[in-house]
Amino acid sequence: MNIKNLRKTFTYNMWAIVTGGGSGLGLAIATQLAGEGCNIVIVGRSQAKLDSAAQAIMDACGAPAVRVETLSLDLSAADAPETLYSWTCEHDIKVDILVNNAGAYAYKPVCDFTGEQMAGIVDLNVGSLASMCRVFGADMARRSADGVRRYILNIASYSVYMPIEGFAMYAGSKAFVRTFNRCFAKEM
């Protein structure tokens, strides 16, 4: 989906959450959305990265044209989606676009992982993403009567098509995301 095609559906004061928005692809998506006039919440583990990213977004988009909020949160924690949703409610932020970009990987054979390392990848790449869709998707559906189009973008990976040695955990978790996206889109 081309973000610029969303412009015609944007309304005043729309909000987007971008997980993993402190750097890389997440920061690029957050900056693009802000450039289209969307207020942004970037979520990640490092407050220093989030602060730097927020400043970069504001510099690129011309403060105070958009609001940029940050929340330092470990999204692999079981209660993180509900914590983030509660935080948005406390700050009177009604999320219209959710970008699930946060992800974890380690480049090594499956047999070299500890159980804790494997769980961390699955918890973030699979569990958190699905729970974020459940929590924010339900909220978006409840508000659908207002006629505003809302969006959820779950970032998978091209690795789902490439069997690469040492990438089984990451590619496997992103294969879940690819299949989940197709099914969840039908449900929504």
C-alpha positions in Angstrom: 0.0 0.0 0.0 1.3 3.4 -0.9 1.0 5.8 2.0 0.4 8.7 -0.3 -2.8 7.0 -1.4 -4.1 7.3 2.2 -4.0 11.1 2.0 -7.5 11.3 0.6 -8.8 9.4 3.6 -7.0 11.4 6.2 -9.1 13.7 8.4 -8.0 16.3 10.9 -6.3 15.0 14.0 -5.8 11.4 12.9 -3.3 9.4 14.9 -0.9 6.6 14.0 1.1 4.3 16.2 4.3 3.0 14.7 6.0 0.3 16.8 9.8 0.0 16.3 9.6 3.7 15.2 12.9 4.7 16.7 15.0 3.8 13.7 15.1 2.1 10.3 11.9 1.2 8.5 9.7 2.3 11.4 11.2 5.7 11.5 10.8 6.1 7.7 7.1 5.1 7.9 6.5 7.4 10.9 8.1 10.3 9.0 6.1 9.6 5.9 2.8 9.5 7.8 3.7 12.7 9.6 4.5 14.3 6.3 1.0 13.5 5.2 -0.4 15.3 8.3 -0.9 12.4 10.7 0.0 12.7 14.4 2.4 10.0 15.5 3.0 7.8 18.5 6.3 6.0 18.2 6.9 3.0 20.4 10.1 1.2 21.2 12.4 0.1 24.0 15.0 2.9 24.0 13.8 6.3 25.1 16.9 7.9 23.8 16.3 6.5 20.3 12.6 7.5 20.5 13.5 11.1 21.5 16.0 11.4 18.6 13.4 9.9 16.2 10.7 12.3 17.4 13.0 15.3 16.8 13.9 14.0 13.4 10.2 13.7 12.5 9.4 17.2 13.8 12.4 18.6 11.9 11.3 16.9 8.7 7.6 17.8 8.9 7.7 21.2 10.4 6.7 21.4 14.0 4.0 22.1 15.2 2.2 20.9 12.1 1.9 17.4 13.7 2.2 16.0 17.2 4.8 13.3 17.9 4.5 11.4 21.1 6.9 8.7 22.4 6.4 5.7 24.6 9.2 3.5 25.8 7.7 0.0 26.1 9.0 -3.6 25.7 6.4 -4.9 23.3 7.5 -8.5 24.0 5.9 -8.3 27.4 2.6 -10.1 27.6 0.7 -7.1 28.8 2.3 -4.6 26.4 -0.6 -4.2 24.0 -3.1 -3.5 26.8 -0.6 -1.1 28.4 -0.2 0.8 25.1 -4.0 0.9 24.6 -4.5 2.2 28.1 -1.8 4.8 27.6 -3.5 6.0 24.4 -6.9 6.2 26.3 -5.3 8.2 29.1 -3.8 10.6 26.5 -7.1 10.9 24.6 -5.5 9.4 21.5 -7.8 7.6 19.2 -5.7 5.4 16.9 -6.6 5.4 13.2 -3.5 3.8 11.8 -1.5 1.0 13.5 1.9 0.0 12.0 3.2 -3.2 13.7 6.9 -2.8 12.7 8.7 -3.9 15.9 10.5 -7.2 15.4 13.4 -9.2 16.7 15.8 -11.6 15.0 19.0 -13.4 15.7 21.1 -14.9 12.9 21.9 -18.4 14.1 20.7 -22.0 13.8 17.6 -23.0 15.8 19.7 -25.5 17.9 21.9 -22.7 19.1 19.0 -20.7 20.6 18.1 -20.8 24.3 14.5 -21.3 25.1 14.4 -17.7 26.4 15.8 -16.3 23.1 13.3 -18.3 21.0 10.4 -17.1 23.2 11.6 -13.5 22.9 11.4 -13.7 19.1 8.0 -15.4 19.1 6.6 -13.2 21.8 7.5 -10.0 19.9 7.1 -11.1 16.2 4.0 -13.2 16.7 2.3 -12.7 20.1 2.6 -9.0 20.4 1.6 -8.3 16.8 -1.5 -10.5 17.1 -2.5 -8.9 20.4 -2.0 -5.4 19.1 -4.3 -6.3 16.2 -6.9 -7.7 18.7 -6.8 -4.7 21.0 -6.6 -1.8 18.5 -8.6 -3.7 15.8 -11.5 -4.0 18.2 -11.3 -0.3 19.1 -11.2 0.6 15.4 -14.2 -1.6 14.6 -16.2 0.0 17.5 -15.6 3.4 16.0 -16.4 2.4 12.4 -19.8 4.0 12.4 -18.1 7.4 12.0 -17.2 6.6 8.4 -13.5 7.2 8.9 -11.3 4.5 7.3 -8.7 3.0 9.6 -5.7 0.9 8.8 -3.5 -1.8 10.3 -0.2 -2.5 8.6 1.7 -5.6 9.9 5.3 -5.8 8.6 6.4 -9.2 7.5 9.6 -10.0 5.6 10.8 -11.1 2.3 12.6 -13.9 4.2 9.3 -15.9 4.2 10.2 -16.8 0.6 13.9 -17.6 1.2 15.0 -20.7 3.2 18.2 -19.3 4.7 20.3 -21.2 7.1 20.4 -19.4 10.5 17.2 -17.5 9.8 14.5 -20.1 10.7 13.2 -18.4 13.8 12.9 -15.0 12.2 11.5 -16.2 8.8 9.1 -18.6 10.5 7.7 -15.9 12.7 7.3 -13.6 9.7 5.6 -16.4 7.8 3.0 -16.3 10.6 2.6 -12.6 10.0 2.1 -13.0 6.3 -0.7 -15.7 6.8 -2.2 -13.8 9.8 -2.4 -10.6 7.6 -4.4 -12.4 5.0 -6.9 -13.9 7.5 -7.2 -10.9 9.7 -7.9 -8.6 6.7 -10.9 -10.9 5.9 -12.1 -10.7 9.5 -11.9 -6.9 9.6 
